Amino acid sequence: MQAPQLRISEDEYARFRTNLEDLDFWLNGIVGNEIELEATFAAVKPNLRASGTRNQFYHFVNWLAIFESAHVNYDLFDDACFARMSEKTQSRYRFKEGDRILCRATPIFDRGRLIFTRLHGIEATTNHGNPEWDRARVEVAAATASRIDMQTEKCLACRYGCLIDMNGNGRSPQNRSLLCLAGQKLPEECAYPLMKFVESGNRS
C-alpha cells in the first residue's frame, strides 16, 4: 500500500494516459458549447431528486434519456451517455427505447457522466407504441420506491432502476444513489429480469 505498483505494463499505461488526454481535450472542446447530437434511445427514465433527512421524498424533476453511444458533431462517443429532457419535450415526442433523435444540444460533464442539455431543433424517428413511463406513473411509484445502497448492473439496466442525486451537506458534492421504483429492497430477490425474459419469449 505504501509503494503502489502498476498491475499493467508500461506500454498499456502509456496508451491509457494518451487516451485519457485525448478524451479530456475532446471534452474541453464540446462542454458548454452547442453541438449536433444524433443517438438512439436505450431507455427513457424519470429523473428524480431526493429531499428530506429522516424520511426521504423523491420528486420528479425531468426525464433522463440513456444512450449506449452517440454521434457528437462528427465524432462517435462510443460509451454510455445521457440527455436531460423537459416534461414538455417528452410529452410531445413520447420517446422510448429504439427511437432516434437528431437535435442541437449543450453537453456538460457531471461527475463522470456526459450529459446533453438544452435540446432543441429536434428531428425524431419514433416507433409506434407508448413509453414505459409517464408523469402520473412516476409519481405513484416514487411514493413507494426503495433506495438501494449498491449499484448492481441488473438494477441499472432495469426499467425500475433510477440513479438519483442525494442532498449534499452544503460543503461536499451530492452523492448518487440507486432507487427502485418497484419498491424492491433486495436486488438478489428481484424477479424482474426473469419476467422480462419470459415476456420477450412470448413476443417472438
Contacts in CASP RR format, 6 or more apart in sequence:
PFRMAT RR
TARGET T0000
AUTHOR 0000-0000-0000
METHOD contacts of the structure
MODEL  1
MQAPQLRISEDEYARFRTNLEDLDFWLNGIVGNEIELEATFAAVKPNLRA
SGTRNQFYHFVNWLAIFESAHVNYDLFDDACFARMSEKTQSRYRFKEGDR
ILCRATPIFDRGRLIFTRLHGIEATTNHGNPEWDRARVEVAAATASRIDM
QTEKCLACRYGCLIDMNGNGRSPQNRSLLCLAGQKLPEECAYPLMKFVES
GNRS
6 13 0 8 1.000
8 16 0 8 1.000
26 75 0 8 1.000
27 107 0 8 1.000
27 109 0 8 1.000
27 114 0 8 1.000
30 72 0 8 1.000
30 73 0 8 1.000
30 107 0 8 1.000
31 107 0 8 1.000
31 108 0 8 1.000
31 109 0 8 1.000
32 106 0 8 1.000
32 107 0 8 1.000
32 108 0 8 1.000
33 106 0 8 1.000
33 107 0 8 1.000
34 104 0 8 1.000
34 105 0 8 1.000
34 106 0 8 1.000
34 118 0 8 1.000
35 72 0 8 1.000
35 73 0 8 1.000
35 104 0 8 1.000
35 105 0 8 1.000
35 106 0 8 1.000
35 107 0 8 1.000
36 71 0 8 1.000
36 72 0 8 1.000
36 73 0 8 1.000
36 102 0 8 1.000
36 103 0 8 1.000
36 104 0 8 1.000
36 105 0 8 1.000
37 70 0 8 1.000
37 71 0 8 1.000
37 72 0 8 1.000
37 83 0 8 1.000
37 101 0 8 1.000
37 102 0 8 1.000
37 103 0 8 1.000
37 104 0 8 1.000
37 105 0 8 1.000
37 116 0 8 1.000
37 119 0 8 1.000
38 70 0 8 1.000
38 71 0 8 1.000
38 100 0 8 1.000
38 101 0 8 1.000
38 102 0 8 1.000
39 67 0 8 1.000
39 69 0 8 1.000
39 70 0 8 1.000
39 71 0 8 1.000
39 81 0 8 1.000
39 83 0 8 1.000
39 100 0 8 1.000
39 101 0 8 1.000
40 67 0 8 1.000
40 68 0 8 1.000
40 98 0 8 1.000
40 99 0 8 1.000
40 100 0 8 1.000
40 101 0 8 1.000
41 65 0 8 1.000
41 66 0 8 1.000
41 67 0 8 1.000
41 95 0 8 1.000
41 96 0 8 1.000
41 97 0 8 1.000
41 98 0 8 1.000
41 99 0 8 1.000
41 100 0 8 1.000
41 101 0 8 1.000
42 66 0 8 1.000
42 67 0 8 1.000
42 68 0 8 1.000
42 80 0 8 1.000
42 97 0 8 1.000
42 98 0 8 1.000
43 65 0 8 1.000
43 66 0 8 1.000
43 97 0 8 1.000
43 132 0 8 1.000
43 159 0 8 1.000
44 63 0 8 1.000
44 64 0 8 1.000
44 65 0 8 1.000
44 66 0 8 1.000
44 85 0 8 1.000
44 90 0 8 1.000
44 95 0 8 1.000
44 96 0 8 1.000
44 97 0 8 1.000
44 131 0 8 1.000
44 132 0 8 1.000
44 133 0 8 1.000
45 63 0 8 1.000
45 64 0 8 1.000
45 66 0 8 1.000
45 133 0 8 1.000
45 159 0 8 1.000
45 161 0 8 1.000
45 162 0 8 1.000
46 60 0 8 1.000
46 63 0 8 1.000
46 64 0 8 1.000
46 133 0 8 1.000
46 138 0 8 1.000
46 142 0 8 1.000
46 162 0 8 1.000
46 181 0 8 1.000
47 60 0 8 1.000
47 61 0 8 1.000
47 62 0 8 1.000
47 63 0 8 1.000
47 64 0 8 1.000
47 84 0 8 1.000
47 162 0 8 1.000
48 58 0 8 1.000
48 59 0 8 1.000
48 60 0 8 1.000
48 61 0 8 1.000
48 138 0 8 1.000
48 142 0 8 1.000
48 162 0 8 1.000
48 164 0 8 1.000
48 179 0 8 1.000
49 58 0 8 1.000
49 59 0 8 1.000
49 61 0 8 1.000
49 164 0 8 1.000
49 165 0 8 1.000
50 56 0 8 1.000
50 57 0 8 1.000
50 58 0 8 1.000
50 59 0 8 1.000
50 147 0 8 1.000
50 164 0 8 1.000
50 165 0 8 1.000
50 166 0 8 1.000
50 167 0 8 1.000
50 177 0 8 1.000
50 179 0 8 1.000
51 57 0 8 1.000
51 58 0 8 1.000
51 59 0 8 1.000
51 167 0 8 1.000
52 167 0 8 1.000
53 167 0 8 1.000
56 147 0 8 1.000
58 142 0 8 1.000
58 145 0 8 1.000
58 164 0 8 1.000
58 179 0 8 1.000
59 142 0 8 1.000
60 135 0 8 1.000
60 138 0 8 1.000
60 139 0 8 1.000
60 142 0 8 1.000
62 84 0 8 1.000
62 85 0 8 1.000
62 86 0 8 1.000
62 87 0 8 1.000
63 84 0 8 1.000
63 85 0 8 1.000
63 86 0 8 1.000
63 87 0 8 1.000
63 89 0 8 1.000
63 90 0 8 1.000
63 95 0 8 1.000
64 82 0 8 1.000
64 83 0 8 1.000
64 84 0 8 1.000
64 85 0 8 1.000
64 162 0 8 1.000
65 82 0 8 1.000
65 83 0 8 1.000
65 84 0 8 1.000
65 85 0 8 1.000
65 95 0 8 1.000
65 101 0 8 1.000
66 80 0 8 1.000
66 82 0 8 1.000
67 80 0 8 1.000
67 81 0 8 1.000
67 82 0 8 1.000
67 83 0 8 1.000
68 80 0 8 1.000
69 76 0 8 1.000
69 77 0 8 1.000
69 78 0 8 1.000
69 79 0 8 1.000
69 80 0 8 1.000
69 81 0 8 1.000
70 76 0 8 1.000
70 77 0 8 1.000
70 81 0 8 1.000
70 116 0 8 1.000
71 77 0 8 1.000
72 107 0 8 1.000
77 114 0 8 1.000
79 114 0 8 1.000
81 113 0 8 1.000
81 114 0 8 1.000
81 115 0 8 1.000
81 116 0 8 1.000
82 113 0 8 1.000
82 114 0 8 1.000
82 115 0 8 1.000
82 116 0 8 1.000
83 101 0 8 1.000
83 105 0 8 1.000
83 115 0 8 1.000
83 116 0 8 1.000
83 117 0 8 1.000
83 119 0 8 1.000
84 115 0 8 1.000
84 116 0 8 1.000
84 117 0 8 1.000
84 119 0 8 1.000
85 95 0 8 1.000
85 119 0 8 1.000
87 135 0 8 1.000
89 119 0 8 1.000
89 122 0 8 1.000
90 131 0 8 1.000
93 99 0 8 1.000
93 122 0 8 1.000
93 124 0 8 1.000
93 126 0 8 1.000
94 126 0 8 1.000
94 129 0 8 1.000
94 130 0 8 1.000
94 131 0 8 1.000
95 101 0 8 1.000
95 124 0 8 1.000
95 126 0 8 1.000
95 131 0 8 1.000
96 126 0 8 1.000
96 127 0 8 1.000
96 129 0 8 1.000
96 130 0 8 1.000
96 131 0 8 1.000
96 132 0 8 1.000
97 132 0 8 1.000
98 127 0 8 1.000
99 124 0 8 1.000
99 125 0 8 1.000
99 126 0 8 1.000
99 127 0 8 1.000
100 124 0 8 1.000
100 125 0 8 1.000
100 126 0 8 1.000
101 119 0 8 1.000
101 122 0 8 1.000
101 123 0 8 1.000
101 124 0 8 1.000
101 125 0 8 1.000
102 122 0 8 1.000
102 123 0 8 1.000
102 124 0 8 1.000
103 119 0 8 1.000
103 120 0 8 1.000
103 121 0 8 1.000
103 122 0 8 1.000
103 123 0 8 1.000
104 119 0 8 1.000
104 120 0 8 1.000
104 121 0 8 1.000
105 116 0 8 1.000
105 117 0 8 1.000
105 118 0 8 1.000
105 119 0 8 1.000
105 120 0 8 1.000
106 116 0 8 1.000
106 117 0 8 1.000
106 118 0 8 1.000
107 114 0 8 1.000
107 115 0 8 1.000
107 116 0 8 1.000
107 117 0 8 1.000
108 114 0 8 1.000
108 115 0 8 1.000
108 117 0 8 1.000
109 115 0 8 1.000
111 173 0 8 1.000
111 176 0 8 1.000
132 159 0 8 1.000
133 159 0 8 1.000
138 181 0 8 1.000
141 160 0 8 1.000
141 181 0 8 1.000
141 182 0 8 1.000
141 183 0 8 1.000
142 181 0 8 1.000
144 183 0 8 1.000
145 179 0 8 1.000
145 180 0 8 1.000
145 181 0 8 1.000
145 183 0 8 1.000
146 179 0 8 1.000
146 180 0 8 1.000
146 183 0 8 1.000
146 184 0 8 1.000
146 185 0 8 1.000
147 177 0 8 1.000
147 178 0 8 1.000
147 179 0 8 1.000
147 180 0 8 1.000
148 155 0 8 1.000
148 177 0 8 1.000
148 178 0 8 1.000
148 179 0 8 1.000
148 180 0 8 1.000
148 184 0 8 1.000
148 185 0 8 1.000
148 187 0 8 1.000
149 177 0 8 1.000
149 178 0 8 1.000
150 178 0 8 1.000
150 187 0 8 1.000
151 163 0 8 1.000
151 176 0 8 1.000
151 178 0 8 1.000
152 178 0 8 1.000
152 187 0 8 1.000
154 187 0 8 1.000
154 190 0 8 1.000
154 193 0 8 1.000
155 161 0 8 1.000
155 178 0 8 1.000
155 180 0 8 1.000
155 187 0 8 1.000
155 190 0 8 1.000
156 163 0 8 1.000
156 178 0 8 1.000
158 180 0 8 1.000
158 190 0 8 1.000
158 192 0 8 1.000
158 193 0 8 1.000
160 180 0 8 1.000
160 181 0 8 1.000
160 182 0 8 1.000
160 183 0 8 1.000
160 184 0 8 1.000
160 192 0 8 1.000
161 178 0 8 1.000
161 179 0 8 1.000
161 180 0 8 1.000
161 181 0 8 1.000
162 178 0 8 1.000
162 179 0 8 1.000
162 181 0 8 1.000
163 176 0 8 1.000
163 177 0 8 1.000
163 178 0 8 1.000
163 179 0 8 1.000
164 176 0 8 1.000
164 177 0 8 1.000
164 178 0 8 1.000
164 179 0 8 1.000
165 174 0 8 1.000
165 175 0 8 1.000
165 176 0 8 1.000
166 174 0 8 1.000
166 175 0 8 1.000
166 176 0 8 1.000
166 177 0 8 1.000
167 174 0 8 1.000
168 174 0 8 1.000
168 175 0 8 1.000
180 187 0 8 1.000
180 190 0 8 1.000
182 190 0 8 1.000
182 192 0 8 1.000
184 190 0 8 1.000
184 192 0 8 1.000
END
